Amino acid sequence: MDLAAGYGPADWPEPFVLRELHDCRACRPHARGTVSEIMLKNPSGEIAARWPGLGSGPTVEGAPADMLAWLTGRSRGEGVTLVPVGQSFTPASAGLPEPPPWLTMPAPADLPTTPPKDYP
């Protein structure tokens, strides 16, 4: 975790998490994706958002802050799990793939500096 300061993804404010997830998605190279879909789940376990068509590989799911931490290299994937596709369970030996490349592309010119109300 970041400098072992005791401040982690669970402490990140929701507007920050949503803005950074939006920016992550906008700036990632889809052709080099290591997952096919990301599913963000709310605290009750319901799917809050789906990002399909991200590349090849498995589908992963997790809470927004946990997903952001994994996508940006701030965690090893705590709170992020593989989604069993065509299986009744995920094998215990199945680990997460490497997170997709991050910050390998310039930010889009229309990326806002403050989060709009309609951020995902």
Phi, psi and chi 1 to 4 in degrees:
 res  aa     phi    psi   chi1   chi2   chi3   chi4
   1 MET       -  166.8 -170.9   47.3   62.6      -
   2 ASP   -60.3  100.1  -66.8  -76.4      -      -
   3 LEU    58.4   16.1  -57.6  174.5      -      -
   4 ALA    51.1   39.6      -      -      -      -
   5 ALA   -85.0   -2.3      -      -      -      -
   6 GLY    81.5    8.9      -      -      -      -
   7 TYR  -117.1  116.8 -177.5   83.1      -      -
   8 GLY  -135.0 -167.4      -      -      -      -
   9 PRO   -53.3  -35.7  -26.0   33.3      -      -
  10 ALA   -65.0  -20.0      -      -      -      -
  11 ASP   -92.4  -11.1  -57.8  -53.8      -      -
  12 TRP   -69.4  132.4  -64.8  -16.9      -      -
  13 PRO   -65.3  144.0  -11.7   20.9      -      -
  14 GLU   -55.9  -43.7 -176.5 -179.8   17.6      -
  15 PRO   -59.3  -37.7  -24.8   34.7      -      -
  16 PHE   -62.8  -47.9  167.1   77.9      -      -
  17 VAL   -59.7  -46.9  170.5      -      -      -
  18 LEU   -64.4  -41.4  -64.9  178.1      -      -
  19 ARG   -64.3  -45.4 -174.1 -170.5   78.3 -173.7
  20 GLU   -67.8  -36.3  -67.7  -55.6  -50.5      -
  21 LEU   -63.1  -42.8  -78.9  170.4      -      -
  22 HIS   -59.6  -47.2  179.9  -87.3      -      -
  23 ASP   -64.8  -39.7  -65.6   -2.6      -      -
  24 CYS   -57.8  -47.9 -108.3      -      -      -
  25 ARG   -65.5  -39.7 -174.8  175.7 -178.9 -167.2
  26 ALA   -69.7  -27.8      -      -      -      -
  27 CYS  -104.4    4.5  -61.8      -      -      -
  28 ARG   -91.9  145.8   63.2 -179.2  -53.7  -81.3
  29 PRO   -82.1  101.7   28.0  -30.9      -      -
  30 HIS   -58.9  -32.5  -67.5  -85.6      -      -
  31 ALA   -66.1  -21.1      -      -      -      -
  32 ARG  -109.9   22.1  -66.0  179.8   23.5 -145.2
  33 GLY   -66.6  143.7      -      -      -      -
  34 THR  -103.5   -3.7   58.2      -      -      -
  35 VAL  -130.8  151.9  -62.8      -      -      -
  36 SER   -89.5  -28.6   60.2      -      -      -
  37 GLU  -153.4  146.3 -178.7  176.4   21.9      -
  38 ILE  -118.7  130.3  -69.5  173.9      -      -
  39 MET  -116.8  123.2  -66.5 -167.7  -53.6      -
  40 LEU   -96.0  130.3  -57.8  174.8      -      -
  41 LYS  -113.9  142.0  -62.5 -173.4  114.2 -177.6
  42 ASN   -84.2  172.6   61.0   28.3      -      -
  43 PRO   -56.6  -27.0  -26.9   35.1      -      -
  44 SER   -81.5   -2.5   66.8      -      -      -
  45 GLY    92.5   -2.1      -      -      -      -
  46 GLU   -79.4  151.3  -64.2  173.2   -5.9      -
  47 ILE   -72.8  121.3  -63.4  171.5      -      -
  48 ALA   -92.2  -31.4      -      -      -      -
  49 ALA  -158.8  149.8      -      -      -      -
  50 ARG  -126.6  136.3  -67.3 -179.7   92.3  130.8
  51 TRP  -118.5   89.6  -60.0   -5.4      -      -
  52 PRO   -85.8  169.8   30.8  -33.3      -      -
  53 GLY    66.4   37.6      -      -      -      -
  54 LEU   -91.8  -10.6  -60.6  177.0      -      -
  55 GLY   148.5 -154.7      -      -      -      -
  56 SER  -105.9  157.9   60.8      -      -      -
  57 GLY   120.8 -172.9      -      -      -      -
  58 PRO   -78.2  172.7   30.7  -36.1      -      -
  59 THR   -94.8  140.8  -64.2      -      -      -
  60 VAL  -124.4  154.2  -66.5      -      -      -
  61 GLU  -140.2  156.6   67.6 -178.4    8.6      -
  62 GLY   173.1  173.4      -      -      -      -
  63 ALA   -67.0  150.1      -      -      -      -
  64 PRO   -51.6  -46.7  -30.1   38.0      -      -
  65 ALA   -66.3  -40.0      -      -      -      -
  66 ASP   -64.5  -40.2  -66.3  -27.0      -      -
  67 MET   -65.9  -43.4 -169.9   65.0   67.9      -
  68 LEU   -61.3  -42.9  177.6   61.5      -      -
  69 ALA   -60.4  -42.3      -      -      -      -
  70 TRP   -69.0  -45.9  178.6   66.1      -      -
  71 LEU   -62.9  -30.5  -71.4  170.9      -      -
  72 THR  -100.7    7.6   58.5      -      -      -
  73 GLY    78.0   17.0      -      -      -      -
  74 ARG   -90.3   -5.1  -59.2  -69.6 -174.1 -147.8
  75 SER  -150.3  167.5   83.5      -      -      -
  76 ARG   -89.5    6.3  -71.9  171.0  -78.0  167.4
  77 GLY   111.5   17.3      -      -      -      -
  78 GLU   -58.2  128.7  -66.6   84.5    1.4      -
  79 GLY    86.4   -3.7      -      -      -      -
  80 VAL  -109.6  131.7  177.5      -      -      -
  81 THR  -130.6  157.6   57.1      -      -      -
  82 LEU   -75.2  145.3  -69.1  174.2      -      -
  83 VAL   -98.1  123.5  175.2      -      -      -
  84 PRO   -69.6  118.5   21.7  -27.0      -      -
  85 VAL  -107.6  118.5  177.4      -      -      -
  86 GLY    73.4   14.8      -      -      -      -
  87 GLN  -130.8  155.8  -58.3  174.2    8.6      -
  88 SER   -86.1   -9.4   58.8      -      -      -
  89 PHE  -157.9  164.7   66.9   96.0      -      -
  90 THR   -96.5  124.6  -59.2      -      -      -
  91 PRO   -57.9  141.2  -18.5   27.4      -      -
  92 ALA   -59.2  -29.0      -      -      -      -
  93 SER   -80.6   -9.7   62.1      -      -      -
  94 ALA   -77.2  115.3      -      -      -      -
  95 GLY  -103.2  168.6      -      -      -      -
  96 LEU   -69.7  145.6  -68.6  172.5      -      -
  97 PRO   -72.0  173.0   28.4  -33.5      -      -
  98 GLU   -60.5  144.3  -71.9  -66.8  -44.8      -
  99 PRO   -63.7  154.5    9.3  -12.4      -      -
 100 PRO   -59.3  155.1  -19.9   30.2      -      -
 101 PRO   -56.3  142.7  -16.8   25.7      -      -
 102 TRP  -126.7  141.9 -178.2   63.3      -      -
 103 LEU    55.6   42.3  -70.9 -179.3      -      -
 104 THR  -101.7   -4.6   58.8      -      -      -
 105 MET  -127.6  152.2  -63.5  173.1   36.0      -
 106 PRO   -67.8  153.0   19.5  -26.3      -      -
 107 ALA   -65.0  140.9      -      -      -      -
 108 PRO   -59.4  147.0  -19.4   29.0      -      -
 109 ALA   -60.9  -28.9      -      -      -      -
 110 ASP   -93.5   12.3   61.4  -13.0      -      -
 111 LEU   -70.6  118.9 -166.3   64.9      -      -
 112 PRO   -71.1  154.7   23.3  -29.0      -      -
 113 THR   -86.2  -20.6   56.6      -      -      -
 114 THR  -123.6  148.4   58.6      -      -      -
 115 PRO   -68.8  122.8   -6.7   14.1      -      -
 116 PRO   -69.9  163.5   -4.2   10.7      -      -
 117 LYS   -64.9  -22.5  -66.0 -163.9 -176.0  -49.2
 118 ASP   -98.5   20.6   63.6  -15.5      -      -
 119 TYR   -60.8  149.7 -101.8   31.5      -      -
 120 PRO   -63.0      -   16.3  -20.1      -      -
